[in-house]
Amino acid sequence: MKKMINPIAALLMAALLALGLLAGGCESDATAPQDPAPALSEEGAATQAGLVAMAIVQVGPDMISFSEPTKQVYSRTFAGDISGTVYLDFRVGANGVPATWAVGNWVRMYTGAADPLIVTIGNAGGTAQLGLDVNAALNRVDSSAVVGGGGTFSTGPYSAAFTLTDLAIASAAGYPTGGSMTFTGAGYTITVTFDGTNIATVTVSGLGTWYVNLDTGVVSQTG
């Protein structure tokens, strides 16, 4: 897969700074009165959804390609722009009997309840947290998977949830060839659709259409 955020584009960085989305080093004193989070703009919400889409593109192929002999539940630790640990539970069929990677045709990828992935945003110490609980039917013949499930996203005072529907991924290279992600937070419902290119379409319900470059993280209104 393409490298995700190193370095993230200046446009995304500026947008996140302006919207107050950088969490690292910016938390308020817990004993001080807490101001409500400012309303998130359409662009800000689209940017959040785009960041999650990029992360899914980065970690998704490990549902197919990561393996260790004899194990049924694996742990995969990421370091770098995405850091933290995911767990992979291989089965024969959805919720079927446990299986090793070699014979499993269904897998659940999830993070610990209090241990989300940390996504670094640019070079200013900002971070976002990503909780995952997704599952995939695996096709060993063509090294592909169809992913469902979802997770949670938070950065600064903002939080959201997302679900994946029939997201088609491959193990080695390229981008999801189909499927979608629904992202809900800050009063917005956003659908991200994938078509096998590095540009995913970000549709903000009742408002506008944006595009996220899955290589650079830039969210814009031109594809």
C-alpha positions in Angstrom: 0.0 0.0 0.0 1.0 3.6 -0.3 2.7 5.3 2.6 0.1 7.1 4.6 1.0 10.4 6.3 4.8 11.0 6.2 4.8 13.9 5.8 1.1 14.9 5.7 0.3 17.7 3.3 0.5 21.3 4.4 -3.1 21.9 3.5 -4.4 19.2 5.8 -2.1 20.4 8.6 -3.3 24.0 8.3 -6.9 22.9 8.3 -6.5 20.8 11.4 -4.7 23.5 13.2 -7.3 26.1 12.3 -10.1 23.8 13.4 -8.5 22.9 16.7 -8.4 19.2 15.8 -4.8 18.5 17.1 -5.1 16.7 20.4 -1.5 16.1 21.4 -0.3 18.6 24.0 -3.5 20.6 23.7 -5.7 19.1 26.4 -7.4 21.5 28.9 -6.8 21.4 32.6 -9.3 18.9 33.9 -10.1 21.1 36.9 -10.8 24.2 34.9 -14.3 25.0 33.5 -14.6 23.3 30.1 -15.8 25.4 27.1 -17.9 23.6 24.6 -16.1 22.5 21.5 -16.6 24.9 18.6 -19.0 23.8 15.9 -17.1 21.8 13.3 -17.3 23.0 9.7 -18.2 20.9 6.8 -14.6 20.9 5.6 -13.4 20.0 9.1 -15.8 17.0 9.3 -14.8 15.9 5.8 -11.1 16.1 6.9 -11.7 13.9 9.9 -13.4 11.3 7.7 -10.6 11.5 5.2 -8.0 10.8 8.0 -9.9 7.7 9.0 -10.1 6.5 5.4 -6.3 6.9 5.1 -5.8 4.9 8.3 -8.0 2.1 7.0 -6.1 2.0 3.8 -2.9 1.6 5.8 -3.9 -1.1 8.2 -6.5 -3.1 6.2 -4.1 -5.2 4.2 -2.7 -6.8 7.4 -6.0 -8.7 7.7 -4.8 -10.7 4.7 -1.0 -10.6 4.7 0.1 -10.8 8.3 0.9 -14.3 9.6 2.8 -16.3 12.2 2.9 -20.1 12.2 0.5 -22.1 14.4 -1.2 -19.1 16.1 -4.9 -18.5 16.1 -4.9 -15.0 17.5 -2.1 -12.7 16.5 -1.0 -9.3 17.6 0.4 -6.8 15.1 2.2 -3.7 16.4 2.6 -0.6 14.3 5.2 2.1 14.7 5.5 5.4 13.0 2.7 7.5 11.7 0.3 4.9 13.1 1.4 3.4 16.4 -0.2 0.8 18.6 -1.4 -2.8 18.5 -4.2 -4.6 16.7 -5.3 -8.2 17.3 -6.3 -10.6 14.5 -8.6 -13.5 15.3 -8.8 -16.0 12.4 -11.8 -18.3 12.1 -13.3 -20.8 9.6 -16.4 -18.8 8.7 -17.9 -15.9 10.5 -17.9 -16.7 14.3 -16.8 -20.2 13.4 -14.1 -22.4 15.0 -10.7 -20.8 15.7 -8.2 -21.3 12.9 -4.6 -20.6 12.0 -3.8 -17.9 9.4 -3.1 -20.6 6.8 -6.6 -22.0 6.9 -8.8 -19.2 8.2 -11.2 -17.7 5.8 -12.6 -15.0 8.1 -10.8 -12.6 10.4 -11.6 -10.0 13.1 -9.2 -7.1 13.5 -9.7 -5.1 16.7 -7.9 -2.8 19.2 -7.9 -3.2 22.9 -10.8 -1.5 24.7 -8.6 1.2 26.3 -5.7 1.0 23.8 -6.6 2.6 20.5 -4.2 3.2 17.6 -2.6 6.6 17.7 -2.4 8.5 14.4 0.2 11.2 14.2 -1.0 14.4 12.4 1.9 16.2 10.8 5.0 17.3 12.7 3.5 19.4 15.5 2.7 16.7 17.9 -1.0 16.4 17.1 -2.6 13.0 17.4 -5.9 11.3 16.8 -7.2 8.0 18.4 -8.6 5.2 16.3 -10.5 2.3 17.8 -11.1 -0.7 15.4 -13.4 -3.7 15.5 -13.7 -4.9 11.9 -14.1 -8.2 10.2 -13.4 -9.6 6.8 -14.2 -12.6 4.6 -10.9 -13.7 3.2 -10.2 -15.0 -0.3 -6.9 -16.8 -0.3 -7.0 -17.4 -4.1 -6.6 -13.7 -5.0 -5.3 -12.4 -1.7 -8.3 -10.1 -1.2 -10.9 -9.4 1.6 -14.3 -7.9 1.9 -14.4 -5.9 5.2 -17.3 -4.8 7.4 -17.6 -3.6 11.0 -16.3 -0.2 12.2 -14.8 1.7 15.0 -14.4 5.0 16.8 -12.4 8.2 16.1 -11.4 11.1 18.4 -9.1 14.1 18.3 -9.1 17.0 20.7 -12.8 17.6 21.8 -14.2 15.8 18.8 -15.4 12.2 18.5 -17.1 10.2 15.9 -18.0 6.6 14.9 -17.6 4.9 11.5 -18.8 1.7 9.8 -17.5 -0.1 6.8 -19.7 -1.7 4.2 -18.3 -4.2 1.7 -14.9 -2.6 1.6 -12.8 -4.5 -0.9 -9.1 -4.6 -0.2 -6.0 -6.4 -1.5 -3.0 -7.6 0.4 -0.1 -6.2 -1.6 -0.7 -2.9 -3.3 -3.2 -0.5 -4.7 -6.3 1.0 -3.0 -9.7 -0.4 -2.0 -11.5 -1.2 -5.2 -15.0 -0.8 -3.9 -17.2 -0.4 -0.8 -17.8 2.5 1.5 -17.3 4.0 5.0 -20.0 5.9 6.9 -18.7 8.4 9.3 -20.9 10.1 11.9 -19.9 12.9 14.3 -20.3 16.6 15.2 -23.8 16.6 13.6 -22.6 15.3 10.2 -23.1 12.0 8.4 -20.5 11.4 5.8 -20.0 8.7 3.2 -16.6 7.9 1.8 -16.6 5.7 -1.3 -13.6 3.9 -2.9 -13.0 3.1 -6.5 -9.5 1.6 -6.8 -7.7 4.9 -7.2 -5.9 7.1 -4.6 -8.8 9.5 -4.6 -11.9 8.6 -2.5 -15.1 10.5 -2.7 -16.3 12.2 0.6 -20.0 13.0 0.5 -21.3 15.2 3.4 -25.0 14.4 3.7 -27.2 17.3 2.6 -24.2 19.5 1.9 -21.2 19.1 -0.4 -18.9 16.6 -2.0 -15.2 16.5 -1.2 -12.3 14.3 -2.2 -9.5 12.9 -0.1 -6.1 12.0 -1.6 -5.3 8.7 0.2 -1.6 9.4 -0.3 -1.3 12.9 1.1 -4.4 13.4 3.2 -5.4 16.5 1.3 -9.2 17.0 1.3 -10.5 19.3 -1.4 -13.6 19.9 -3.5 -11.8 18.9 -6.7 -11.0 15.2 -7.4 
